[in-house]
Amino acid sequence: MVLGVFYHTAGNGWEGMLFSFGGLALGIILFIIPYLMGGMGAGDAKLLGAIGAIVGPKGVLISSILIAIAGGVYALVVFLLNTHYLKSFLQRSVLTVKTFAFTRHLIPIPADESEKKPKLCYGVAIAIGTFCYILLNFYGVTFAV
């Protein structure tokens, strides 16, 4: 974060500092809600903030979309590799839908505490999504935001 802010401030003065702080703030804001809901760690939010300090607000917004796509593919692969958990998840989901159909109350059925849940290291998706943004930007792909 500090390196990104310093780099842009040294290169472009106040305008660069505002660019960097805008990206830093937006990066943290984008991941603070999933963090507060327990879906990811604070390190992921700080990492996206650091990326925002380097690539700016527009860059971090586009990166976050690419990160979400990479994260979805990553989660799907992890899910498919853990067939025991996948089977249990599908059974719980069907039971939840049946309960909703009959009672009109959404009552999610949590996983058994003894069941081993697959773990996602979201830093991998953050790195892949950011790399894709930088690569697309390098080859001149522009995004209208």
C-alpha positions as CSV (number, residue, x, y, z in Angstrom):
1,M,0.0,0.0,0.0
2,V,2.7,2.4,1.0
3,L,4.8,1.6,-2.0
4,G,1.9,2.3,-4.4
5,V,1.0,5.6,-2.7
6,F,4.6,6.7,-2.6
7,Y,5.2,5.7,-6.3
8,H,2.2,7.6,-7.6
9,T,2.8,10.6,-5.3
10,A,6.4,10.9,-6.4
11,G,5.5,10.5,-10.1
12,N,2.4,12.7,-10.3
13,G,2.2,14.8,-7.1
14,W,-1.2,15.4,-5.4
15,E,-3.0,14.0,-8.4
16,G,-1.1,10.7,-8.1
17,M,-1.7,10.6,-4.4
18,L,-5.4,11.0,-4.9
19,F,-5.4,8.3,-7.6
20,S,-3.6,5.9,-5.3
21,F,-5.7,6.6,-2.2
22,G,-8.8,6.3,-4.3
23,G,-7.8,2.9,-5.5
24,L,-6.7,1.9,-2.0
25,A,-10.0,2.9,-0.4
26,L,-12.1,1.3,-3.2
27,G,-10.1,-1.9,-2.9
28,I,-10.7,-2.2,0.8
29,I,-14.4,-1.2,0.5
30,L,-15.1,-3.9,-2.1
31,F,-13.9,-6.7,0.1
32,I,-14.9,-5.3,3.6
33,I,-18.5,-6.6,3.3
34,P,-17.5,-10.2,2.6
35,Y,-14.9,-9.9,5.4
36,L,-17.5,-8.7,7.9
37,M,-19.8,-11.5,6.8
38,G,-17.1,-14.0,7.5
39,G,-16.6,-15.0,3.9
40,M,-12.9,-14.0,3.7
41,G,-10.1,-12.8,5.8
42,A,-9.0,-9.3,6.5
43,G,-5.8,-10.0,4.6
44,D,-7.8,-10.4,1.3
45,A,-9.3,-7.0,1.8
46,K,-5.9,-5.4,2.6
47,L,-4.4,-7.2,-0.5
48,L,-7.1,-5.7,-2.7
49,G,-6.4,-2.3,-1.1
50,A,-2.8,-2.6,-1.9
51,I,-3.6,-3.6,-5.5
52,G,-5.9,-0.5,-5.7
53,A,-3.1,1.7,-4.5
54,I,-1.1,0.5,-7.5
55,V,-3.7,0.3,-10.3
56,G,-6.1,3.0,-9.1
57,P,-9.9,3.1,-8.7
58,K,-10.8,2.0,-12.2
59,G,-8.1,-0.7,-12.2
60,V,-9.2,-2.2,-8.9
61,L,-12.8,-2.2,-9.9
62,I,-12.1,-4.1,-13.1
63,S,-9.6,-6.3,-11.3
64,S,-12.3,-7.2,-8.7
65,I,-14.7,-8.4,-11.5
66,L,-11.9,-10.5,-12.9
67,I,-11.1,-11.7,-9.4
68,A,-14.7,-12.8,-8.9
69,I,-14.7,-14.8,-12.1
70,A,-11.4,-16.4,-11.2
71,G,-12.7,-17.1,-7.7
72,G,-15.8,-18.7,-9.0
73,V,-13.8,-21.0,-11.3
74,Y,-11.4,-21.8,-8.4
75,A,-14.3,-22.6,-6.0
76,L,-15.9,-24.8,-8.6
77,V,-12.7,-26.8,-9.1
78,V,-12.2,-27.2,-5.4
79,F,-15.8,-28.2,-5.0
80,L,-15.6,-30.8,-7.7
81,L,-12.4,-32.2,-6.3
82,N,-14.1,-32.8,-2.9
83,T,-16.8,-35.2,-4.0
84,H,-17.8,-36.2,-0.5
85,Y,-18.5,-32.6,0.5
86,L,-20.2,-31.9,-2.9
87,K,-22.6,-34.9,-2.3
88,S,-23.4,-33.7,1.2
89,F,-23.9,-30.1,0.0
90,L,-26.3,-31.2,-2.8
91,Q,-28.3,-33.3,-0.3
92,R,-28.6,-30.4,2.1
93,S,-29.6,-28.0,-0.7
94,V,-32.4,-30.4,-2.0
95,L,-33.7,-30.7,1.5
96,T,-33.7,-26.9,2.0
97,V,-35.6,-26.4,-1.3
98,K,-38.1,-29.1,-0.3
99,T,-38.6,-27.5,3.1
100,F,-39.1,-24.1,1.4
101,A,-41.6,-25.6,-1.1
102,F,-43.8,-27.0,1.7
103,T,-43.5,-24.4,4.4
104,R,-42.6,-21.2,2.5
105,H,-39.9,-20.6,5.1
106,L,-36.3,-20.7,4.0
107,I,-34.5,-22.8,6.6
108,P,-30.9,-23.5,5.5
109,I,-29.4,-26.7,6.8
110,P,-25.8,-26.2,7.9
111,A,-23.1,-28.7,7.3
112,D,-22.3,-31.3,10.0
113,E,-19.6,-30.0,12.3
114,S,-17.6,-33.3,11.9
115,E,-17.7,-32.8,8.1
116,K,-14.4,-31.5,6.6
117,K,-15.1,-28.4,4.6
118,P,-12.9,-27.5,1.6
119,K,-10.8,-24.4,2.2
120,L,-10.4,-21.7,-0.4
121,C,-7.2,-19.6,-0.5
122,Y,-8.7,-16.6,-2.1
123,G,-5.3,-14.9,-2.5
124,V,-4.9,-17.2,-5.5
125,A,-8.0,-15.8,-7.2
126,I,-6.9,-12.3,-6.3
127,A,-3.5,-12.9,-8.0
128,I,-5.0,-14.4,-11.1
129,G,-7.7,-11.7,-11.5
130,T,-5.1,-8.9,-11.0
131,F,-2.6,-10.6,-13.4
132,C,-5.4,-10.8,-16.0
133,Y,-6.2,-7.1,-15.6
134,I,-2.6,-6.1,-15.9
135,L,-2.1,-8.4,-18.9
136,L,-5.2,-7.0,-20.7
137,N,-4.1,-3.5,-19.9
138,F,-0.6,-4.2,-21.3
139,Y,-2.1,-5.4,-24.6
140,G,-4.2,-2.2,-24.9
141,V,-7.6,-3.6,-23.9
142,T,-9.6,-0.7,-22.6
143,F,-12.6,-0.9,-20.3
144,A,-15.4,1.7,-20.2
145,V,-16.4,2.3,-16.6
